[in-house]
Amino acid sequence: MLSSDEEFLTVAEIASILKLNQQTVRNRIDHVALPALHVGRRVRIRRSNFDQLLEQGQTRRAQHPAAQQSPAQAFWEGELPPAPLVPLERE
């Protein structure tokens, strides 16, 4: 049951806070990484669920910095140095 003092956020608000595209936030909701309430075509996220997601993310990152990411994603986020270039052998 919902309490009357519970705060809800929109996809746009979450995207703004995280500095992400709104579609990225919607993708996380679709993949159940972020629980959300659907009211018709509108989507609302409980502030408590969002805060919990942030807390879990910080804990995971602290324990395993690149374990949750692909090597490409880790590279683009600056957590993985680029592989050295190897010259091609010419015949």
Backbone as XML, in Angstrom:
<?xml version="1.0"?>
<chain id="A" units="angstrom">
  <residue number="1" name="MET">
    <atom name="N" x="0.838" y="-1.174" z="0.000"/>
    <atom name="CA" x="0.000" y="0.000" z="0.000"/>
    <atom name="C" x="0.889" y="1.246" z="0.000"/>
  </residue>
  <residue number="2" name="LEU">
    <atom name="N" x="0.466" y="2.260" z="-0.670"/>
    <atom name="CA" x="1.227" y="3.493" z="-0.774"/>
    <atom name="C" x="0.918" y="4.416" z="0.384"/>
  </residue>
  <residue number="3" name="SER">
    <atom name="N" x="1.960" y="5.048" z="0.905"/>
    <atom name="CA" x="1.722" y="6.045" z="1.941"/>
    <atom name="C" x="1.527" y="7.404" z="1.273"/>
  </residue>
  <residue number="4" name="SER">
    <atom name="N" x="0.814" y="8.263" z="1.924"/>
    <atom name="CA" x="0.478" y="9.553" z="1.325"/>
    <atom name="C" x="1.688" y="10.482" z="1.230"/>
  </residue>
  <residue number="5" name="ASP">
    <atom name="N" x="2.739" y="10.228" z="2.002"/>
    <atom name="CA" x="3.902" y="11.108" z="1.976"/>
    <atom name="C" x="5.034" y="10.565" z="1.112"/>
  </residue>
  <residue number="6" name="GLU">
    <atom name="N" x="4.792" y="9.487" z="0.376"/>
    <atom name="CA" x="5.825" y="8.908" z="-0.480"/>
    <atom name="C" x="6.057" y="9.794" z="-1.699"/>
  </residue>
  <residue number="7" name="GLU">
    <atom name="N" x="7.335" y="10.033" z="-2.004"/>
    <atom name="CA" x="7.690" y="10.888" z="-3.135"/>
    <atom name="C" x="7.930" y="10.034" z="-4.375"/>
  </residue>
  <residue number="8" name="PHE">
    <atom name="N" x="7.468" y="10.512" z="-5.521"/>
    <atom name="CA" x="7.653" y="9.830" z="-6.791"/>
    <atom name="C" x="8.426" y="10.723" z="-7.749"/>
  </residue>
  <residue number="9" name="LEU">
    <atom name="N" x="9.239" y="10.104" z="-8.580"/>
    <atom name="CA" x="10.028" y="10.816" z="-9.579"/>
    <atom name="C" x="9.597" y="10.396" z="-10.970"/>
  </residue>
  <residue number="10" name="THR">
    <atom name="N" x="9.769" y="11.286" z="-11.925"/>
    <atom name="CA" x="9.474" y="10.952" z="-13.316"/>
    <atom name="C" x="10.745" y="10.438" z="-13.991"/>
  </residue>
  <residue number="11" name="VAL">
    <atom name="N" x="10.574" y="9.862" z="-15.164"/>
    <atom name="CA" x="11.717" y="9.410" z="-15.954"/>
    <atom name="C" x="12.626" y="10.602" z="-16.254"/>
  </residue>
  <residue number="12" name="ALA">
    <atom name="N" x="12.042" y="11.725" z="-16.598"/>
    <atom name="CA" x="12.837" y="12.925" z="-16.909"/>
    <atom name="C" x="13.652" y="13.386" z="-15.702"/>
  </residue>
  <residue number="13" name="GLU">
    <atom name="N" x="13.059" y="13.336" z="-14.519"/>
    <atom name="CA" x="13.789" y="13.758" z="-13.312"/>
    <atom name="C" x="14.967" y="12.833" z="-13.025"/>
  </residue>
  <residue number="14" name="ILE">
    <atom name="N" x="14.744" y="11.532" z="-13.151"/>
    <atom name="CA" x="15.831" y="10.579" z="-12.917"/>
    <atom name="C" x="16.929" y="10.749" z="-13.955"/>
  </residue>
  <residue number="15" name="ALA">
    <atom name="N" x="16.531" y="10.916" z="-15.213"/>
    <atom name="CA" x="17.515" y="11.124" z="-16.272"/>
    <atom name="C" x="18.338" y="12.380" z="-15.991"/>
  </residue>
  <residue number="16" name="SER">
    <atom name="N" x="17.706" y="13.420" z="-15.521"/>
    <atom name="CA" x="18.412" y="14.656" z="-15.203"/>
    <atom name="C" x="19.379" y="14.463" z="-14.038"/>
  </residue>
  <residue number="17" name="ILE">
    <atom name="N" x="18.946" y="13.783" z="-13.000"/>
    <atom name="CA" x="19.797" y="13.537" z="-11.826"/>
    <atom name="C" x="21.031" y="12.733" z="-12.225"/>
  </residue>
  <residue number="18" name="LEU">
    <atom name="N" x="20.833" y="11.682" z="-13.036"/>
    <atom name="CA" x="21.929" y="10.791" z="-13.416"/>
    <atom name="C" x="22.685" y="11.265" z="-14.656"/>
  </residue>
  <residue number="19" name="LYS">
    <atom name="N" x="22.181" y="12.338" z="-15.270"/>
    <atom name="CA" x="22.766" y="12.860" z="-16.509"/>
    <atom name="C" x="22.797" y="11.772" z="-17.589"/>
  </residue>
  <residue number="20" name="LEU">
    <atom name="N" x="21.635" y="11.138" z="-17.763"/>
    <atom name="CA" x="21.437" y="10.097" z="-18.770"/>
    <atom name="C" x="20.317" y="10.519" z="-19.709"/>
  </residue>
  <residue number="21" name="ASN">
    <atom name="N" x="20.242" y="9.831" z="-20.826"/>
    <atom name="CA" x="19.138" y="10.017" z="-21.740"/>
    <atom name="C" x="17.893" y="9.374" z="-21.121"/>
  </residue>
  <residue number="22" name="GLN">
    <atom name="N" x="16.727" y="9.944" z="-21.373"/>
    <atom name="CA" x="15.494" y="9.371" z="-20.825"/>
    <atom name="C" x="15.276" y="7.942" z="-21.309"/>
  </residue>
  <residue number="23" name="GLN">
    <atom name="N" x="15.665" y="7.642" z="-22.539"/>
    <atom name="CA" x="15.483" y="6.287" z="-23.061"/>
    <atom name="C" x="16.320" y="5.279" z="-22.277"/>
  </residue>
  <residue number="24" name="THR">
    <atom name="N" x="17.493" y="5.687" z="-21.814"/>
    <atom name="CA" x="18.334" y="4.806" z="-20.998"/>
    <atom name="C" x="17.617" y="4.451" z="-19.705"/>
  </residue>
  <residue number="25" name="VAL">
    <atom name="N" x="16.975" y="5.434" z="-19.089"/>
    <atom name="CA" x="16.209" y="5.181" z="-17.862"/>
    <atom name="C" x="15.047" y="4.245" z="-18.161"/>
  </residue>
  <residue number="26" name="ARG">
    <atom name="N" x="14.349" y="4.478" z="-19.267"/>
    <atom name="CA" x="13.233" y="3.593" z="-19.645"/>
    <atom name="C" x="13.731" y="2.164" z="-19.889"/>
  </residue>
  <residue number="27" name="ASN">
    <atom name="N" x="14.903" y="2.021" z="-20.491"/>
    <atom name="CA" x="15.467" y="0.690" z="-20.722"/>
    <atom name="C" x="15.737" y="-0.022" z="-19.405"/>
  </residue>
  <residue number="28" name="ARG">
    <atom name="N" x="16.255" y="0.709" z="-18.420"/>
    <atom name="CA" x="16.505" y="0.114" z="-17.101"/>
    <atom name="C" x="15.188" y="-0.333" z="-16.455"/>
  </residue>
  <residue number="29" name="ILE">
    <atom name="N" x="14.147" y="0.452" z="-16.652"/>
    <atom name="CA" x="12.836" y="0.085" z="-16.111"/>
    <atom name="C" x="12.331" y="-1.173" z="-16.820"/>
  </residue>
  <residue number="30" name="ASP">
    <atom name="N" x="12.455" y="-1.214" z="-18.146"/>
    <atom name="CA" x="11.993" y="-2.373" z="-18.916"/>
    <atom name="C" x="12.736" y="-3.646" z="-18.542"/>
  </residue>
  <residue number="31" name="HIS">
    <atom name="N" x="14.011" y="-3.513" z="-18.162"/>
    <atom name="CA" x="14.812" y="-4.685" z="-17.781"/>
    <atom name="C" x="14.744" y="-4.950" z="-16.282"/>
  </residue>
  <residue number="32" name="VAL">
    <atom name="N" x="13.803" y="-4.310" z="-15.614"/>
    <atom name="CA" x="13.506" y="-4.488" z="-14.188"/>
    <atom name="C" x="14.705" y="-4.147" z="-13.291"/>
  </residue>
  <residue number="33" name="ALA">
    <atom name="N" x="15.631" y="-3.363" z="-13.784"/>
    <atom name="CA" x="16.735" y="-2.901" z="-12.949"/>
    <atom name="C" x="16.269" y="-1.743" z="-12.067"/>
  </residue>
  <residue number="34" name="LEU">
    <atom name="N" x="15.179" y="-1.105" z="-12.468"/>
    <atom name="CA" x="14.611" y="-0.001" z="-11.706"/>
    <atom name="C" x="13.098" y="-0.208" z="-11.619"/>
  </residue>
  <residue number="35" name="PRO">
    <atom name="N" x="12.590" y="-0.571" z="-10.438"/>
    <atom name="CA" x="11.143" y="-0.777" z="-10.301"/>
    <atom name="C" x="10.382" y="0.531" z="-10.535"/>
  </residue>
  <residue number="36" name="ALA">
    <atom name="N" x="9.252" y="0.414" z="-11.221"/>
    <atom name="CA" x="8.458" y="1.604" z="-11.537"/>
    <atom name="C" x="6.977" y="1.265" z="-11.531"/>
  </residue>
  <residue number="37" name="LEU">
    <atom name="N" x="6.184" y="2.302" z="-11.335"/>
    <atom name="CA" x="4.735" y="2.173" z="-11.409"/>
    <atom name="C" x="4.275" y="2.729" z="-12.748"/>
  </residue>
  <residue number="38" name="HIS">
    <atom name="N" x="3.430" y="2.005" z="-13.425"/>
    <atom name="CA" x="2.887" y="2.451" z="-14.702"/>
    <atom name="C" x="1.432" y="2.846" z="-14.475"/>
  </residue>
  <residue number="39" name="VAL">
    <atom name="N" x="1.130" y="4.090" z="-14.777"/>
    <atom name="CA" x="-0.225" y="4.605" z="-14.659"/>
    <atom name="C" x="-0.611" y="5.083" z="-16.050"/>
  </residue>
  <residue number="40" name="GLY">
    <atom name="N" x="-1.309" y="4.211" z="-16.773"/>
    <atom name="CA" x="-1.572" y="4.503" z="-18.177"/>
    <atom name="C" x="-0.256" y="4.519" z="-18.923"/>
  </residue>
  <residue number="41" name="ARG">
    <atom name="N" x="0.015" y="5.597" z="-19.624"/>
    <atom name="CA" x="1.286" y="5.726" z="-20.342"/>
    <atom name="C" x="2.364" y="6.396" z="-19.499"/>
  </residue>
  <residue number="42" name="ARG">
    <atom name="N" x="1.988" y="6.838" z="-18.328"/>
    <atom name="CA" x="2.942" y="7.539" z="-17.467"/>
    <atom name="C" x="3.673" y="6.545" z="-16.568"/>
  </residue>
  <residue number="43" name="VAL">
    <atom name="N" x="4.917" y="6.886" z="-16.262"/>
    <atom name="CA" x="5.759" y="6.037" z="-15.425"/>
    <atom name="C" x="6.256" y="6.871" z="-14.253"/>
  </residue>
  <residue number="44" name="ARG">
    <atom name="N" x="6.156" y="6.295" z="-13.063"/>
    <atom name="CA" x="6.651" y="6.971" z="-11.862"/>
    <atom name="C" x="7.528" y="5.996" z="-11.085"/>
  </residue>
  <residue number="45" name="ILE">
    <atom name="N" x="8.581" y="6.540" z="-10.506"/>
    <atom name="CA" x="9.533" y="5.747" z="-9.741"/>
    <atom name="C" x="9.526" y="6.266" z="-8.305"/>
  </residue>
  <residue number="46" name="ARG">
    <atom name="N" x="9.380" y="5.340" z="-7.369"/>
    <atom name="CA" x="9.422" y="5.738" z="-5.963"/>
    <atom name="C" x="10.816" y="6.248" z="-5.626"/>
  </residue>
  <residue number="47" name="ARG">
    <atom name="N" x="10.871" y="7.349" z="-4.911"/>
    <atom name="CA" x="12.161" y="7.910" z="-4.489"/>
    <atom name="C" x="12.947" y="6.874" z="-3.681"/>
  </residue>
  <residue number="48" name="SER">
    <atom name="N" x="12.266" y="6.119" z="-2.839"/>
    <atom name="CA" x="12.944" y="5.114" z="-2.015"/>
    <atom name="C" x="13.579" y="4.028" z="-2.885"/>
  </residue>
  <residue number="49" name="ASN">
    <atom name="N" x="12.900" y="3.604" z="-3.970"/>
    <atom name="CA" x="13.479" y="2.612" z="-4.879"/>
    <atom name="C" x="14.695" y="3.176" z="-5.603"/>
  </residue>
  <residue number="50" name="PHE">
    <atom name="N" x="14.609" y="4.433" z="-6.014"/>
    <atom name="CA" x="15.713" y="5.078" z="-6.703"/>
    <atom name="C" x="16.920" y="5.206" z="-5.774"/>
  </residue>
  <residue number="51" name="ASP">
    <atom name="N" x="16.687" y="5.647" z="-4.540"/>
    <atom name="CA" x="17.773" y="5.775" z="-3.567"/>
    <atom name="C" x="18.418" y="4.422" z="-3.280"/>
  </residue>
  <residue number="52" name="GLN">
    <atom name="N" x="17.591" y="3.387" z="-3.195"/>
    <atom name="CA" x="18.106" y="2.038" z="-2.952"/>
    <atom name="C" x="18.970" y="1.577" z="-4.127"/>
  </residue>
  <residue number="53" name="LEU">
    <atom name="N" x="18.542" y="1.857" z="-5.343"/>
    <atom name="CA" x="19.318" y="1.494" z="-6.523"/>
    <atom name="C" x="20.674" y="2.189" z="-6.510"/>
  </residue>
  <residue number="54" name="LEU">
    <atom name="N" x="20.700" y="3.458" z="-6.168"/>
    <atom name="CA" x="21.962" y="4.195" z="-6.084"/>
    <atom name="C" x="22.878" y="3.603" z="-5.024"/>
  </residue>
  <residue number="55" name="GLU">
    <atom name="N" x="22.301" y="3.267" z="-3.887"/>
    <atom name="CA" x="23.096" y="2.687" z="-2.803"/>
    <atom name="C" x="23.685" y="1.337" z="-3.215"/>
  </residue>
  <residue number="56" name="GLN">
    <atom name="N" x="22.896" y="0.502" z="-3.856"/>
    <atom name="CA" x="23.384" y="-0.802" z="-4.322"/>
    <atom name="C" x="24.486" y="-0.629" z="-5.351"/>
  </residue>
  <residue number="57" name="GLY">
    <atom name="N" x="24.326" y="0.323" z="-6.236"/>
    <atom name="CA" x="25.332" y="0.569" z="-7.271"/>
    <atom name="C" x="26.648" y="1.002" z="-6.677"/>
  </residue>
  <residue number="58" name="GLN">
    <atom name="N" x="26.616" y="1.847" z="-5.655"/>
    <atom name="CA" x="27.839" y="2.300" z="-5.008"/>
    <atom name="C" x="28.519" y="1.148" z="-4.292"/>
  </residue>
  <residue number="59" name="THR">
    <atom name="N" x="27.755" y="0.275" z="-3.671"/>
    <atom name="CA" x="28.317" y="-0.868" z="-2.967"/>
    <atom name="C" x="28.968" y="-1.840" z="-3.946"/>
  </residue>
  <residue number="60" name="ARG">
    <atom name="N" x="28.276" y="-2.163" z="-5.036"/>
    <atom name="CA" x="28.828" y="-3.070" z="-6.040"/>
    <atom name="C" x="30.111" y="-2.522" z="-6.642"/>
  </residue>
  <residue number="61" name="ARG">
    <atom name="N" x="30.111" y="-1.249" z="-6.985"/>
    <atom name="CA" x="31.284" y="-0.629" z="-7.599"/>
    <atom name="C" x="32.471" y="-0.664" z="-6.663"/>
  </residue>
  <residue number="62" name="ALA">
    <atom name="N" x="32.213" y="-0.422" z="-5.379"/>
    <atom name="CA" x="33.315" y="-0.414" z="-4.425"/>
    <atom name="C" x="33.940" y="-1.797" z="-4.293"/>
  </residue>
  <residue number="63" name="GLN">
    <atom name="N" x="33.124" y="-2.840" z="-4.397"/>
    <atom name="CA" x="33.634" y="-4.202" z="-4.257"/>
    <atom name="C" x="34.272" y="-4.710" z="-5.538"/>
  </residue>
  <residue number="64" name="HIS">
    <atom name="N" x="33.656" y="-4.465" z="-6.671"/>
    <atom name="CA" x="34.113" y="-4.970" z="-7.959"/>
    <atom name="C" x="34.005" y="-3.859" z="-9.001"/>
  </residue>
  <residue number="65" name="PRO">
    <atom name="N" x="35.042" y="-3.053" z="-9.172"/>
    <atom name="CA" x="34.935" y="-1.880" z="-10.044"/>
    <atom name="C" x="34.467" y="-2.175" z="-11.458"/>
  </residue>
  <residue number="66" name="ALA">
    <atom name="N" x="34.953" y="-3.212" z="-12.106"/>
    <atom name="CA" x="34.566" y="-3.441" z="-13.507"/>
    <atom name="C" x="33.816" y="-4.757" z="-13.685"/>
  </residue>
  <residue number="67" name="ALA">
    <atom name="N" x="33.430" y="-5.410" z="-12.602"/>
    <atom name="CA" x="32.803" y="-6.729" z="-12.705"/>
    <atom name="C" x="31.434" y="-6.674" z="-13.361"/>
  </residue>
  <residue number="68" name="GLN">
    <atom name="N" x="30.715" y="-5.569" z="-13.224"/>
    <atom name="CA" x="29.371" y="-5.472" z="-13.756"/>
    <atom name="C" x="29.327" y="-4.914" z="-15.171"/>
  </residue>
  <residue number="69" name="GLN">
    <atom name="N" x="30.486" y="-4.627" z="-15.751"/>
    <atom name="CA" x="30.520" y="-3.972" z="-17.042"/>
    <atom name="C" x="31.250" y="-4.820" z="-18.070"/>
  </residue>
  <residue number="70" name="SER">
    <atom name="N" x="30.906" y="-4.570" z="-19.298"/>
    <atom name="CA" x="31.683" y="-5.159" z="-20.376"/>
    <atom name="C" x="32.993" y="-4.386" z="-20.457"/>
  </residue>
  <residue number="71" name="PRO">
    <atom name="N" x="34.035" y="-4.965" z="-21.053"/>
    <atom name="CA" x="35.296" y="-4.234" z="-21.201"/>
    <atom name="C" x="35.122" y="-2.919" z="-21.957"/>
  </residue>
  <residue number="72" name="ALA">
    <atom name="N" x="34.255" y="-2.910" z="-22.975"/>
    <atom name="CA" x="34.039" y="-1.678" z="-23.739"/>
    <atom name="C" x="33.426" y="-0.596" z="-22.856"/>
  </residue>
  <residue number="73" name="GLN">
    <atom name="N" x="32.431" y="-0.979" z="-22.055"/>
    <atom name="CA" x="31.788" y="0.002" z="-21.182"/>
    <atom name="C" x="32.772" y="0.518" z="-20.144"/>
  </residue>
  <residue number="74" name="ALA">
    <atom name="N" x="33.580" y="-0.380" z="-19.576"/>
    <atom name="CA" x="34.585" y="0.043" z="-18.601"/>
    <atom name="C" x="35.583" y="1.007" z="-19.230"/>
  </residue>
  <residue number="75" name="PHE">
    <atom name="N" x="35.976" y="0.734" z="-20.469"/>
    <atom name="CA" x="36.901" y="1.622" z="-21.172"/>
    <atom name="C" x="36.304" y="3.014" z="-21.338"/>
  </residue>
  <residue number="76" name="TRP">
    <atom name="N" x="35.065" y="3.088" z="-21.832"/>
    <atom name="CA" x="34.446" y="4.391" z="-22.096"/>
    <atom name="C" x="34.189" y="5.169" z="-20.823"/>
  </residue>
  <residue number="77" name="GLU">
    <atom name="N" x="34.068" y="4.476" z="-19.704"/>
    <atom name="CA" x="33.872" y="5.163" z="-18.430"/>
    <atom name="C" x="35.195" y="5.460" z="-17.737"/>
  </residue>
  <residue number="78" name="GLY">
    <atom name="N" x="36.307" y="5.155" z="-18.417"/>
    <atom name="CA" x="37.620" y="5.485" z="-17.890"/>
    <atom name="C" x="38.138" y="4.530" z="-16.845"/>
  </residue>
  <residue number="79" name="GLU">
    <atom name="N" x="37.532" y="3.351" z="-16.716"/>
    <atom name="CA" x="37.946" y="2.402" z="-15.689"/>
    <atom name="C" x="38.880" y="1.323" z="-16.226"/>
  </residue>
  <residue number="80" name="LEU">
    <atom name="N" x="39.122" y="1.309" z="-17.497"/>
    <atom name="CA" x="39.963" y="0.284" z="-18.097"/>
    <atom name="C" x="40.876" y="0.968" z="-19.106"/>
  </residue>
  <residue number="81" name="PRO">
    <atom name="N" x="42.191" y="0.819" z="-18.965"/>
    <atom name="CA" x="43.075" y="1.472" z="-19.929"/>
    <atom name="C" x="42.949" y="0.828" z="-21.305"/>
  </residue>
  <residue number="82" name="PRO">
    <atom name="N" x="43.229" y="1.583" z="-22.361"/>
    <atom name="CA" x="43.152" y="0.995" z="-23.699"/>
    <atom name="C" x="44.241" y="-0.049" z="-23.894"/>
  </residue>
  <residue number="83" name="ALA">
    <atom name="N" x="43.939" y="-1.045" z="-24.704"/>
    <atom name="CA" x="44.927" y="-2.074" z="-25.022"/>
    <atom name="C" x="46.018" y="-1.446" z="-25.887"/>
  </residue>
  <residue number="84" name="PRO">
    <atom name="N" x="47.266" y="-1.875" z="-25.709"/>
    <atom name="CA" x="48.338" y="-1.305" z="-26.532"/>
    <atom name="C" x="48.168" y="-1.715" z="-27.992"/>
  </residue>
  <residue number="85" name="LEU">
    <atom name="N" x="48.547" y="-0.835" z="-28.879"/>
    <atom name="CA" x="48.473" y="-1.133" z="-30.305"/>
    <atom name="C" x="49.642" y="-2.033" z="-30.686"/>
  </residue>
  <residue number="86" name="VAL">
    <atom name="N" x="49.332" y="-3.059" z="-31.435"/>
    <atom name="CA" x="50.361" y="-3.991" z="-31.901"/>
    <atom name="C" x="50.501" y="-3.783" z="-33.397"/>
  </residue>
  <residue number="87" name="PRO">
    <atom name="N" x="51.710" y="-3.488" z="-33.870"/>
    <atom name="CA" x="51.877" y="-3.270" z="-35.301"/>
    <atom name="C" x="51.619" y="-4.557" z="-36.094"/>
  </residue>
  <residue number="88" name="LEU">
    <atom name="N" x="51.018" y="-4.397" z="-37.267"/>
    <atom name="CA" x="50.774" y="-5.530" z="-38.133"/>
    <atom name="C" x="52.068" y="-5.915" z="-38.855"/>
  </residue>
  <residue number="89" name="GLU">
    <atom name="N" x="52.271" y="-7.198" z="-38.973"/>
    <atom name="CA" x="53.460" y="-7.667" z="-39.690"/>
    <atom name="C" x="53.175" y="-7.649" z="-41.175"/>
  </residue>
  <residue number="90" name="ARG">
    <atom name="N" x="54.085" y="-7.114" z="-41.937"/>
    <atom name="CA" x="53.930" y="-7.083" z="-43.391"/>
    <atom name="C" x="54.836" y="-8.126" z="-44.004"/>
  </residue>
  <residue number="91" name="GLU">
    <atom name="N" x="54.338" y="-8.782" z="-44.995"/>
    <atom name="CA" x="55.140" y="-9.807" z="-45.664"/>
    <atom name="C" x="55.800" y="-9.283" z="-46.895"/>
  </residue>
</chain>
